Amino acid sequence: MKTIYLLLPLLTAASTGFGQMQQLNRTAMKAPESVYIHGSDYYISDTGGDPTKKDGDGVLYKMNSQGEVKVFASGLDSPKGTWILHNILYTPDVDKLRGFDVSTGKEVFTLDMAATGSTLLNDIAPMNDSTVFVSATDISKVYIVHLGAHPRYEELSFDNPVKGANGVIYDNQRKRLYVCGFGAAGTPNGEIGYVDLTAANKKFVRLTDRTGYYDGIMLTKHNTLLVSDWVAFEKKGVIVEVDLKTGKTTTVNKEPISGPADFTLNKNGEVITPAMMEGNVLLLKR
């Protein structure tokens, strides 16, 4: 999950990197997957554990700037990426896209996507204020969802499917959808690249040969992407920066992260990331 702050410049990230990490939350969560900043509040999705199981233990939290965590909405199954449009917080939840009124926490939108065959709908990012992209990690596909009173979805078809398609972010200037993959068959063979949405024959174009367990993705105004890589299922995760022109990658955090999932940036260009395996939300200071 990302936020509107992705439009702000990420100043000298490659040259300065980030300093020490600070835990923001006062109360540990179970498995926080995504963070979204709205005003002075943080909205955090928590899968509850199994990312594909319909067990009703998924939660959306609201955390204030003092780190106080409260339940925003409960009874979900395994919510992941988050994005707010028109005062509705949307989140993919196993095989549905669900929306919750930011003012009340009540569910006001549901789109059943079970017919896709996916039980691991994952990230979400807008193309415009009425259309979003949703990734389906377990079937390595990306869908275009048209919101509104009569919502519908369609597959974004392109060559060279992304193994374990996970993080997505749309570049309106270049008309590209950037995608990163978590890999397939339990192997860190996920890739980072993009799909040119203006092309008649769409294909996935790799930006780098570097592979990994890629999760979150953010676009900066310095012709770079930030991408989170779990590296392993232990405290070894990193945030890497990818130069869009050269494909060169640079690790920007100094301390390893325990399961860096769907991160975002604050107004200062600092990374706010879930540490999914330890139940915390971290600030990577400059």
N, C-alpha and C positions, 0 to 999 in steps of 0.2 A: 504494500500500500504506500502510496505517495501522497503528496499534497501540493497545493498551489505554489509553495515555496520553491518547487523545482524550477520555476521560471527565473529565480534570482541567480545572479552569478555565483559560482562556487570559486571563491578567490584563492588562487595559488595553492590549490589542494595538492597538486603533484609535487610542488617544491617544498611545502612545509609539512604536509601530512597532518596527523592529529596527535594530540598528546594523550594524557591518561584518560581512562574512562571513569564516568561517574554514574552510579545507580540513581535513577530518578524516582522509582516507585518505593513507597514505604512498606507496602505489603506485597509479598511474593505472589505471583500468579502461577497457574499450572503449566500452560504451554502457550505463551503469547506469540502470535504469528505476525501481526501487522500493527503498524502505528500510523495514525493520521492526525495531523494538527488542524484544529478548527478554533480560531480565536485564540484564547489562552488555554484551551483544554486539549488533552490528548485522548483520542479514541483508540482503543486497543482491542483487537480480536484475540480470543483465546480458544484454541481448538478443543481444549479439555483432555486431549490425549490422542486417541486414534483419529487420524485425519480423514478417514473414509467412513467411519461408523456412525450410523444414525442412533445415537444414544442419549441425546438431549442434554449433554453436559457442556455444550459450547456456550460461551459468554462473550458479550461485548462490554468492555469496561470504559468508564470515563474517568480520567485522572486529571486533577488540577495541577497548577504550576508548583504547588507545595508537595506533590507526590502522593496526595491522598487519592485512593482508588475506590470507586463506587461502581456497582453494577448498573450499567445503562440498559441492557436487555439480556434476558436469560432464556433458557429453553431452546437454544439453537443446537445444532449437531456438531459442526466443526467449521466455524467461520474462519476465513483466511483474509485475503486482501480486502481493503476498505477504501471507499472514496465517497465524498459528499457532493451531491448535486442537488440544487433546488431544495436545500434543507432536508434532504433524505440521505441517510448513510446506507450505501449499498455494500453488500458483502456476498461473495460466492460461498455457499454452504452445502458441501458434499455434491448434490446434483440439482441445486436450486440457486437462483440469484434472489436474494432477499433485501428488502429496503426498510429502514426504520426512521421514523420521524425524529429529527434531532431534538426537537423541543419536548417531546413526550416519551420517547423510547418505544412507542408502539409500532408494530409492524404494519406497514402501509403498502408494501409491494412484494409480490412473490411471482417468480417465473420458474416453472418446472422445466428443467433441462435434462431430465432423466433419459429422454429419447436419444441423447447423444451417446449414451453408453458410459459416460464418465461418472465416477464417484469421487473425483478429486478435482472439482472446479477450484481454481486457486487464486490467481491474481485478477485485478480489475483496473482499467485505466480508460479515461474518456477520449473519444475522438472529437466530440463536441458536446453540447449540453443536453443532447437527447440520445446519444449513441455511445456505447462503451465496448471495449474489448474485454473478453474473459478467457483466461487460459484454462485448459483441461490437461493437467499434468500426466495423469495415468494413460491417456490415449494420445498424448503428444500433438494436441490440436489447439487452435485458437478460434474463438467465436466472436462474431459481431452481434451485439444485442441492441435492439431498438427499443427504447423505453417508451413510457407513455401509457395511455389508457388501454391500448391493445398491444402489449409487448410481444416481440417475436425475436428469433435469433436465426443466424445462418453461419455456416462454417466459412472461415477465411481460408480459402484453398490456395496453397502454394507448394512448389517443389521443395525437396529436401526438408522434410518435417524436423522440427526441433525436438531432440530427445528429451522427454520430460518437460515440455514447454511450461515455464513457470512465470517469471517476471515479465511484465509488458509495460511499455510506455510509448505514447504516440508523439511524434515530432511533427507538428503542424507546418513548420517552415519547410522541411524537406519532404513532407508527405510520406514519412517512413514510420513503420511500427517496429520498434526495437524489442527484441525478445531474447531471454536467456533461458537455458534449460537446466533442470536438476539432474539430468542424465537418465539412463535406463538400466534396468536389471541390477539395481543396487551398485552401479558403477559411476564414478565421477567423470562421465564423458559428456556432460552438458556443454553447450556451446553458447557463444554470444554473437548476435548478428542482427540483421534487420530484413524487413520485407518492404520493398518499394510498392506502395499502394497505387501508384500511377501506371505501373507496368501492365501491359496486356497479359503477359505470361509471368505471373508472380513467382518468385523464388526466395528462399532464405539465403542471404549472403552473409557469410562469416566475417567477423571483424578481426578475429585473432585466432591463432591455433591453440591458445590456452584453453584447457577444459577444466571442469570442476562440478561441484554440487551447487550450481548457481540458483539463487532465490530472488532477492529483490533487485530492482534496477531503477536508476534515476538518470535523467538527462540534464547536463549542465550547459551553460552558455559559452563554454570554452572548448567546444568541439570534443567533449569527452562524455563518457558514461561512467557512472558509479554502479558497481555490481557487487552484491554480497555472495561470498563463496563459503559454504560450511567447511570445506576441505575434508573433514572427517566428522564422525558422530561423537565428537568430544570437543574439548575447548581448544580448537585450532582455527576457528573461522576468521576470515579476513574480509575487508572491503577493498576491492581493486578498482582502479581508475583506468579506463580504456580510451586511448586517443583515437578519435573517429577517422583521422587521416592516415595514421601509420599503423594502428593496431597495437601499439606498444602498451603494455600493462604495467601499472605501478601499484604496489600495496600501500595503502595510506594510513592504516591503523598500526600503532606500535604494540598494542597488547592484543592477544588472541581473544576471540569472542566465542562463547558457547552456543552455537546455533544462530548465526545472524540471519534472520528471516527478512520480512518485508519492511525495510527501513524507510525513513524520510529525512528531510532536512528542515532545520528551523530557520528563523530569519537571519541568523548569523552564519548560515551555511554549514552548521555543525550537524553531524549525523546523529539521528535518534533511531536506535535499532533495538528490536527485541533480542534478548539472549534466550532463545526459545527453550533450550535444554535446562536452563537454571531458573526460569520463571521470572525474569526481570526485564526491565527496559533501561537501556543504557544511553548516556550522552557521551559522544566522542568529542572531547574538547579540542579546540585549536590551541 
